[in-house]
């Protein structure tokens, strides 16, 4: 029987192994809750109370745009399609709300509504888009929550399309990170809207209104290209942000910043820390041959093996020597082998810790030898040890 103290010691060791990897350099982020991810590897580089419930405010609008992008991608909606603005939507075009300043009975294209949502953070544009897609904002919020569940946002519920005050509109920074990652990965052809610095709406009955993007990081020379700010009096300031430097991309989400300046400064600090303290290493590319494994009694002596996903790992700077990759399989593999059979594992270790294990898949069919060839192979193996 294993003694409780031994179990406790074992768990403590595991904790400090993890801590030594993820907290390579000490950083303090002045926010209620925050998280930082390397986009390519998916590794979480920093987190602070990342599962604490928050009111996501205008970061909600990321999901509003995702619903639209999803329908456009499926061919069920187009950027040129126009929706008529209702009085419900227009009522949010008043002082005290972030607005695109649309008018009742305006016919506005989906693209302009999306830019009004993403760049100008217009609550009125959110309602107009939601009603145009689902009939009512309440029905649209159901679509948003269903999508959240689908992509793994386990602690989120959406009650409206804009993020305005509602106790049933809640999330976590971890879930907002999942949503932001999903947006960037699945809609690269539309993500460019998030880096637009301004949007001009040629409104009805007045001069055009030009509004700047509220994301403060877009105006810094640091490679920021998204994503979305938020503010509610009860939650204070929040920001989902992303930067890209060459092939590397980092995504950060923070909430509970005490001021606009702190939101900008702390988010930039966190992203810069991730860039300067870690490297992203390519282990292998999807569908590329990784190795050739021995085959027993096959018409070929080896079978090519590949991986079905891109594999990246993020490690502390100048620590690449501690990263080890090994191929493990029970071999030689007995023929026949069918293409796409799982035939081994690709294991990735950092120091003494396994940080990833991935299926190796057969790239090709390998047929079994005929009976005479199998007998010869067996004899050779018995005499010479040659398979």
Secondary structure in CASP SS format (residue, H / E / C, confidence):
PFRMAT SS
TARGET T0000
AUTHOR 0000-0000-0000
METHOD secondary structure of the structure
MODEL  1
X C 1.00
X C 1.00
X C 1.00
X H 1.00
X H 1.00
X H 1.00
X H 1.00
X H 1.00
X H 1.00
X H 1.00
X H 1.00
X H 1.00
X H 1.00
X H 1.00
X H 1.00
X H 1.00
X H 1.00
X H 1.00
X H 1.00
X H 1.00
X H 1.00
X H 1.00
X C 1.00
X C 1.00
X C 1.00
X C 1.00
X C 1.00
X C 1.00
X C 1.00
X C 1.00
X C 1.00
X C 1.00
X E 1.00
X E 1.00
X E 1.00
X E 1.00
X E 1.00
X E 1.00
X C 1.00
X C 1.00
X C 1.00
X C 1.00
X C 1.00
X E 1.00
X E 1.00
X E 1.00
X E 1.00
X E 1.00
X C 1.00
X C 1.00
X C 1.00
X C 1.00
X C 1.00
X E 1.00
X C 1.00
X C 1.00
X H 1.00
X H 1.00
X H 1.00
X H 1.00
X H 1.00
X H 1.00
X H 1.00
X H 1.00
X H 1.00
X H 1.00
X H 1.00
X H 1.00
X H 1.00
X H 1.00
X H 1.00
X H 1.00
X H 1.00
X H 1.00
X C 1.00
X C 1.00
X C 1.00
X C 1.00
X C 1.00
X C 1.00
X C 1.00
X E 1.00
X E 1.00
X E 1.00
X C 1.00
X C 1.00
X H 1.00
X H 1.00
X H 1.00
X H 1.00
X C 1.00
X C 1.00
X C 1.00
X C 1.00
X C 1.00
X C 1.00
X C 1.00
X C 1.00
X C 1.00
X C 1.00
X C 1.00
X C 1.00
X C 1.00
X C 1.00
X C 1.00
X C 1.00
X E 1.00
X E 1.00
X E 1.00
X H 1.00
X H 1.00
X H 1.00
X H 1.00
X H 1.00
X H 1.00
X H 1.00
X H 1.00
X H 1.00
X C 1.00
X C 1.00
X C 1.00
X C 1.00
X H 1.00
X H 1.00
X H 1.00
X H 1.00
X H 1.00
X H 1.00
X H 1.00
X H 1.00
X H 1.00
X H 1.00
X H 1.00
X H 1.00
X C 1.00
X C 1.00
X H 1.00
X H 1.00
X H 1.00
X H 1.00
X H 1.00
X H 1.00
X H 1.00
X H 1.00
X H 1.00
X H 1.00
X H 1.00
X H 1.00
X H 1.00
X H 1.00
X C 1.00
X C 1.00
X C 1.00
X C 1.00
X C 1.00
X C 1.00
X E 1.00
X C 1.00
X C 1.00
X C 1.00
X C 1.00
X C 1.00
X C 1.00
X C 1.00
X C 1.00
X C 1.00
X C 1.00
X C 1.00
X C 1.00
X E 1.00
X E 1.00
X C 1.00
X H 1.00
X H 1.00
X H 1.00
X H 1.00
X H 1.00
X H 1.00
X H 1.00
X H 1.00
X H 1.00
X H 1.00
X H 1.00
X H 1.00
X H 1.00
X H 1.00
X C 1.00
X C 1.00
X C 1.00
X C 1.00
X H 1.00
X H 1.00
X H 1.00
X H 1.00
X H 1.00
X C 1.00
X C 1.00
X E 1.00
X E 1.00
X E 1.00
X E 1.00
X C 1.00
X C 1.00
X C 1.00
X C 1.00
X C 1.00
X C 1.00
X C 1.00
X E 1.00
X E 1.00
X E 1.00
X E 1.00
X C 1.00
X C 1.00
X C 1.00
X H 1.00
X H 1.00
X H 1.00
X H 1.00
X C 1.00
X C 1.00
X C 1.00
X C 1.00
X E 1.00
X E 1.00
X E 1.00
X E 1.00
X E 1.00
X E 1.00
X E 1.00
X E 1.00
X E 1.00
X C 1.00
X C 1.00
X C 1.00
X E 1.00
X E 1.00
X E 1.00
X E 1.00
X E 1.00
X E 1.00
X E 1.00
X E 1.00
X E 1.00
X E 1.00
X C 1.00
X C 1.00
X E 1.00
X E 1.00
X E 1.00
X E 1.00
X E 1.00
X E 1.00
X E 1.00
X E 1.00
X E 1.00
X E 1.00
X C 1.00
X C 1.00
X H 1.00
X H 1.00
X H 1.00
X H 1.00
X H 1.00
X H 1.00
X H 1.00
X H 1.00
X H 1.00
X H 1.00
X H 1.00
X H 1.00
X H 1.00
X H 1.00
X H 1.00
X H 1.00
X H 1.00
X H 1.00
X E 1.00
X E 1.00
X E 1.00
X E 1.00
X E 1.00
X E 1.00
X E 1.00
X C 1.00
X C 1.00
X C 1.00
X C 1.00
X E 1.00
X E 1.00
X E 1.00
X E 1.00
X E 1.00
X E 1.00
X E 1.00
X E 1.00
X C 1.00
X E 1.00
X C 1.00
X C 1.00
X C 1.00
X E 1.00
X E 1.00
X E 1.00
X E 1.00
X E 1.00
X C 1.00
X C 1.00
X C 1.00
X C 1.00
X E 1.00
X E 1.00
X E 1.00
X E 1.00
X E 1.00
X E 1.00
X C 1.00
X C 1.00
X C 1.00
X H 1.00
X H 1.00
X H 1.00
X E 1.00
X E 1.00
X E 1.00
X E 1.00
X E 1.00
X E 1.00
X C 1.00
X C 1.00
X C 1.00
X C 1.00
X E 1.00
X E 1.00
X C 1.00
X C 1.00
X E 1.00
X C 1.00
X C 1.00
X C 1.00
X C 1.00
X E 1.00
X E 1.00
X E 1.00
X E 1.00
X E 1.00
X E 1.00
X E 1.00
X E 1.00
X E 1.00
X C 1.00
X C 1.00
X E 1.00
X E 1.00
X E 1.00
X E 1.00
X E 1.00
X E 1.00
X E 1.00
X E 1.00
X E 1.00
X E 1.00
X C 1.00
X C 1.00
X C 1.00
X E 1.00
X C 1.00
X E 1.00
X C 1.00
X C 1.00
X H 1.00
X H 1.00
X H 1.00
X H 1.00
X H 1.00
X H 1.00
X H 1.00
X H 1.00
X H 1.00
X H 1.00
X H 1.00
X H 1.00
X H 1.00
X H 1.00
X C 1.00
X C 1.00
X C 1.00
END
